[in-house]
């Protein structure tokens, strides 16, 4: 493990050798001549060539294998000045068509004026033996492209830092400085990872006025984006949007109105009228909702070419096979799956949703109907696979998701190359936001049938929309509500208390003979100590649970004394403390250590994983794994996600969090043998019934709530759900889609 000196320092010198360079993320290992001594420099220094002069800001570290190194956190580059450096630069291969021999001839001819000749008079190179006029011009063009990249990266690094600079450069190439100087707010739309705040800071440094139209237009789009990904809204009514924008941008209403008008004229924002009120939506969200509404209305009309009597015969055979008697609602759900293009099954734990899925699968197989199973997360797909004995994929994997060069998700399956099945069963639909639902529906043929399974009382999606509830409340689709708790489930206090919470009744917390326990702790320090003790000692000893794989702490909040940030620090120290035998890496105020439990917090479709002889791509938001190796030489982690092993470059650390404790939102779609829920006072919007209900329903065998019983009572009684502005209900009522014209 490397030892660091954290005091920043600046060194400079000529690049003597490029030891390693990653073209994707810019990570580079090079040797520079610093005051006559060779120094190894490591870090993100993209598009570097031998012979260039660089000034690097960073810190010294002592690597156990490679010795003393300088870790770069920022850099500046200059073109080489003396003849030897120019020759080395041209010989490095940076300029296409110039090798060592040609480089030497060019420098011998033009000396220290070489680079000026390459930029301004490349035709002069034709004076040199072996270089034609056409080749001279090609060499000049290659140098200018390289020179442009260098100039662009110098400009970008002064504002964004190396990693983000690479992403911006890949989007704009050498034109990046001109584009950003003209309108830095373009970055918000064009480059993932550049938010309004960052673009606004750059604009301020470039001299843009606070009331300029570029800023106000970007600001109103930012307000809608924040509403979508902060609160799940698909649109905002004018009064709400104007108030937010005025407050955020410190602008008057006239400026906001002008910006909205301009964005509507450009097509980036859509203005519609709902029940006589003006509402504004980002064009992408409006388009997604419109497509979802149109496609669902079209699919709704589909039917299977089988008589209902024949289906009932198949249901009887399925009952015999499963050794179970389906109740009336389950039979209705099964019939709907075969006789309706869109059907929905919703219900809480223990009400037989899995039984219905298995029965539908039996019917499909008996009737020779090709089907596919999917869920929004890897854990939910695995649970579906385990419960049904049939392969279920994540929706992303089903749609063959990938990243474009700009970092935008794209799907290999769509209208041009649709999926081949007739029927689809989608589990945990409450988690599916409008963009993912749109992508799924685009990949279904217009004669397909789809069954949506989910618990409508759980939290809505993290992203925009609330599609499952909108579909249910529309009254347009066949909905089965499973409410009866079956006998086996009645034996579980977890199931019983989940339903009590959902009904607004205080859970039974005094019993000591079940699988649901409450332990009173009102002091944050005492609560934190108890959680650590339960995870590290008491539950493993009493139940044989593995602290890493079987026990999950689920908190309502990230912040505060008992939020996930503080709990993860405490749990890491308790379950996986610092040790001389374990390598670790500190990145962004977080230590990642060999043996740590981590979670992926963004979809990354390009990460390659291996599972035995199987290879695949994609690690997705919510996937939990374990750090098996920290490689400080190659700057990467090796992480095992339930048998899928992949390499993580250190530059991807922003996509990882410690996962000993996770938020309720991040736990959606997952189920754990043992769950511990810390319950103390937290932000009011998080103290809701459906949040507590969602947390409790994550537990499979054991649940322990630790904290203040008064807080549990408050959450149980608070049935308030955050209002989401979604246009699906309005579109269902106003899109009379009987043909494929909308699609």
Secondary structure, DSSP 8 states (H G I E B T S, - for coil): --EE--S-EEEEEEEEEEEEE-TTT-EEEEEEEETTEEEEEEEE--S--TT-EEEEEEEEEEETTTEEEEEEEEEEEE---SHHHHHHHHHTT-STT--HHHHHHHHHHHGGGHHHHHHH-GGGGGGSTT--HHHHHHHHHHHHHHHHHHHHHHHHHTTT-HHHHHHHHHHHGGGHHHHHHH-TTHHHHHSTT--HHHHHHHHHHTT--TT-HHHHHHHHHHHHHHHHHHH--S-EEHHHHHHHHHHHHT--HHHHHHHHHHHHHHTSEEEEEETTEEEEEEHHHHHHHHHHHHHHHHHTT---SS-HHHHHHHHHHHHHHHT----HHHHHHHHHHHH-SEEEEEE-TTSSHHHHHHHHHHHHHHTT--EEEEESSHHHHHHHHHHHSS-EEEHHHHTTEEE-TTS-EEES-SSTT----SEEEEE-GGG--HHHHHHHHHTS-TT-EEEEEE-TTS---SSS--HHHHHHHHS-SEEEEE----HHHHT-HHHHHHHHHHTT-----S-SSSSEEEEE--SHHHHHHHHHHIIIIIHHHHH---TTTTEEEEES-SSSTTSHHHHHHHHHHHHS---TTS-EEEETTEEEETT-EEEE-S-EEEEEEEETTEEEEEE-TT-EEEEEEEETTTTEEEEEETTEEEEEEGGGGGGEEE-SEEEHHHHTT--EEEEEEEE----GGG--HHHHHHHHTTEEEEEEEEE-HHHHHHHHH---------SHHHHHHH----SSTT-
